[in-house]
Amino acid sequence: MATSGLPGHIDPFATGIWDASRNCGDKRLQAFLPNAGRHYAEERNYDLGPGDRSNVSTLSPWIRHRLVTEAEVVRAVLDIHSYRSAEKFIQEVLWRTYWKGWLELRPAVWDDYRMAVDRWHRELAGDDVLRNRFCKATEGQTGIDCFDAWAAELVEHGYLHNHARMWFASIWIFTLKLPWELGADFFLRFLLDGDPASNTLSWRWVAGIQTPGKTYLARPDNIAKFTVGRWKTTDQLATEAAPVAGLAPPQPIALPSPARLDPSLSTGLLVTDEDCHPESLDIPRNIIRSVTGLVCRRDRSPLAAGELPMAFANSAVTDAVDRAGAWFDCPSIALPEGDAASALMDWVRGHGLRQVVTAYAPVGPTQQRLRQLEIRLAAAGISMVFVQRPWDRVFWPHAVRGFFPFKDRIQGLLGELSLLGS
Ligand SMILES: Cc1cc2nc3c(=O)[nH]c(=O)nc-3n(C[C@H](O)[C@H](O)[C@H](O)COP(=O)(O)OP(=O)(O)OC[C@H]3O[C@@H](n4cnc5c(N)ncnc54)[C@H](O)[C@@H]3O)c2cc1C
């Protein structure tokens, strides 16, 4: 069993540690590295509570915003561990990649989810009984102690252990009988690492839609064991989990083809909260004339996003824009969230730009917003170029079936990316 005080242990809730900078993400990665081998494989499933996260990395808010990239996490891990001993941790990092690739191949699943969230919020407005049950769940007043504590922890810290996310989603769906889409929306509003692909598809998985017919049932003995006896629920939880109806996995569509930058054009760099490490994108250093940033967190839900995730996303983009200004040796300015399209046009005109380059944003609200901006820019004769990372280009095409066939390819594909000797 894991205990705190391990080498490299940081209490993530100590002052200022959820700092949305690359520097903080990197320090956290370095501190966690010694634990990324066998220790992680054996202990990661224990939810020791918000005061002790020594058995997991808590890197997800940084990786999700690509303040720290998946490639550098894996490279750093393989610098001190063999693939074999760090295999479990590497596979977990690749779950995010798999989910992103899976959704990229089936964007209709995101559209369907977002429409359902809007529909359920309209329903809540006119249905007192449903609204009351929903409010009790999100305010942590259901009388199921563990669930209520996780609801409060989510809002207060913006983080839940993976196992707690699974139990929470299962209780939400099968015990409280609330619509899964509203639970996913609650997570997306409050998680620091809230991510369209990982979140939506994990909720679908718990509900028995993602892997049709296979649901996840939270069991009292499992909760007691993996919370080291902190929570005892005995007979409060559903004992059956019948699959929920939902959109079956559609056939995969074609993935985007690589874009080409025209180095002869006056070019601006747009940083979004989907990718906050522009220095490692494949963009020549001498072509960028100006850098700005865009945060699309508010587009994720019809309800307001939590303060912590908003602050995290804003700081992440600010940190990235500042670093990019220094890296590309050009002016950097913050873009206000309000009418982003008008502000972006002002920025483009003000710097005489003919081309805007940005990291390819995966399926979700940022991609949607960028597509709208692309149309507006095109109308003014300015092109928008989406640069894709080799990591996504190599892994995403393999997210065609379940995780297990994908997992079998990880080692070979890391070799293709020169992250692992063949
Ligand atoms: C219902 C539900 C909703 C979830 N919603 C999100 C979400 O919105 N955003 C999000 O980033 N993750 C989500 N997850 C996945 C997972 O819970 C978190 O990524 C993980 O708990 C992050 O904590 P960590 O950094 O300490 O993970 P570690 O155990 O230290 O894992 C290392 C890294 O691997 C990745 N990872 C680990 N487990 C998963 C997983 N199951 N799926 C995808 N990536 C994983 C993360 O990048 C993580 O930082 C969800 C899981 C469930 C069951």
The ligand as a Tripos MOL2 file, in Angstrom:
@<TRIPOS>MOLECULE
LIG
   53    58     1     0     0
SMALL
NO_CHARGES

@<TRIPOS>ATOM
      1 C1        -15.7850    9.2570  -15.7210 C.3       1 LIG1
      2 C2        -14.3700    9.6900  -16.0340 C.ar      1 LIG1
      3 C3        -14.1300   10.9680  -16.5230 C.ar      1 LIG1
      4 C4        -12.8200   11.3860  -16.8370 C.ar      1 LIG1
      5 N1        -12.6350   12.6530  -17.3260 N.ar      1 LIG1
      6 C5        -11.3830   13.0470  -17.6650 C.ar      1 LIG1
      7 C6        -11.1630   14.3560  -18.1870 C.ar      1 LIG1
      8 O1        -12.0820   15.1540  -18.3890 O.2       1 LIG1
      9 N2         -9.8790   14.7020  -18.4820 N.ar      1 LIG1
     10 C7         -8.8320   13.8560  -18.2860 C.ar      1 LIG1
     11 O2         -7.6980   14.2500  -18.5420 O.2       1 LIG1
     12 N3         -9.0320   12.6160  -17.8280 N.ar      1 LIG1
     13 C8        -10.2590   12.1860  -17.5080 C.ar      1 LIG1
     14 N4        -10.4460   10.9130  -17.0150 N.ar      1 LIG1
     15 C9         -9.3100    9.9860  -17.0090 C.3       1 LIG1
     16 C10        -8.4830    9.8870  -15.7160 C.3       1 LIG1
     17 O3         -9.3270    9.7730  -14.6140 O.3       1 LIG1
     18 C11        -7.5440   11.0840  -15.5000 C.3       1 LIG1
     19 O4         -6.8090   11.3710  -16.6760 O.3       1 LIG1
     20 C12        -6.5430   10.7840  -14.3780 C.3       1 LIG1
     21 O5         -7.2350   10.4400  -13.2150 O.3       1 LIG1
     22 C13        -5.6680   11.9650  -14.1580 C.3       1 LIG1
     23 O6         -4.9390   11.8510  -12.9650 O.3       1 LIG1
     24 P1         -3.3550   11.6810  -12.9480 P.3       1 LIG1
     25 O7         -2.7120   12.7240  -13.7730 O.co2     1 LIG1
     26 O8         -2.9350   11.6130  -11.5290 O.co2     1 LIG1
     27 O9         -3.2190   10.2750  -13.6500 O.3       1 LIG1
     28 P2         -2.0330    9.2090  -13.6340 P.3       1 LIG1
     29 O10        -2.6070    7.9400  -13.0820 O.co2     1 LIG1
     30 O11        -0.8110    9.7200  -13.0120 O.co2     1 LIG1
     31 O12        -1.8120    8.9410  -15.1890 O.3       1 LIG1
     32 C14        -0.8250    9.6120  -15.9510 C.3       1 LIG1
     33 C15        -1.4610   10.3210  -17.0970 C.3       1 LIG1
     34 O13        -2.0980    9.4010  -17.9710 O.3       1 LIG1
     35 C16        -3.3030    9.9430  -18.4970 C.3       1 LIG1
     36 N5         -4.4190    9.1060  -18.0410 N.ar      1 LIG1
     37 C17        -4.4410    8.2890  -16.9590 C.ar      1 LIG1
     38 N6         -5.5980    7.6010  -16.9020 N.ar      1 LIG1
     39 C18        -6.3270    8.0080  -17.9730 C.ar      1 LIG1
     40 C19        -7.6210    7.6490  -18.4760 C.ar      1 LIG1
     41 N7         -8.3770    6.7390  -17.8780 N.pl3     1 LIG1
     42 N8         -8.0550    8.2760  -19.5800 N.ar      1 LIG1
     43 C20        -7.2910    9.2020  -20.2130 C.ar      1 LIG1
     44 N9         -6.0480    9.5680  -19.7930 N.ar      1 LIG1
     45 C21        -5.5870    8.9630  -18.6890 C.ar      1 LIG1
     46 C22        -3.4020   11.3640  -17.9570 C.3       1 LIG1
     47 O14        -2.8470   12.2540  -18.8850 O.3       1 LIG1
     48 C23        -2.5680   11.2960  -16.7000 C.3       1 LIG1
     49 O15        -2.0420   12.5460  -16.3310 O.3       1 LIG1
     50 C24       -11.7320   10.4850  -16.6820 C.ar      1 LIG1
     51 C25       -11.9890    9.1960  -16.1800 C.ar      1 LIG1
     52 C26       -13.2710    8.8080  -15.8550 C.ar      1 LIG1
     53 C27       -13.5060    7.4090  -15.3210 C.3       1 LIG1
@<TRIPOS>BOND
     1     1     2 1
     2     2     3 ar
     3     2    52 ar
     4     3     4 ar
     5     4     5 ar
     6     4    50 ar
     7     5     6 ar
     8     6     7 ar
     9     6    13 1
    10     7     8 2
    11     7     9 ar
    12     9    10 ar
    13    10    11 2
    14    10    12 ar
    15    12    13 ar
    16    13    14 ar
    17    14    15 1
    18    14    50 ar
    19    15    16 1
    20    16    17 1
    21    16    18 1
    22    18    19 1
    23    18    20 1
    24    20    21 1
    25    20    22 1
    26    22    23 1
    27    23    24 1
    28    24    25 2
    29    24    26 1
    30    24    27 1
    31    27    28 1
    32    28    29 2
    33    28    30 1
    34    28    31 1
    35    31    32 1
    36    32    33 1
    37    33    34 1
    38    33    48 1
    39    34    35 1
    40    35    36 1
    41    35    46 1
    42    36    37 ar
    43    36    45 ar
    44    37    38 ar
    45    38    39 ar
    46    39    40 ar
    47    39    45 ar
    48    40    41 1
    49    40    42 ar
    50    42    43 ar
    51    43    44 ar
    52    44    45 ar
    53    46    47 1
    54    46    48 1
    55    48    49 1
    56    50    51 ar
    57    51    52 ar
    58    52    53 1
@<TRIPOS>SUBSTRUCTURE
     1 LIG1         1 GROUP 0 **** ****
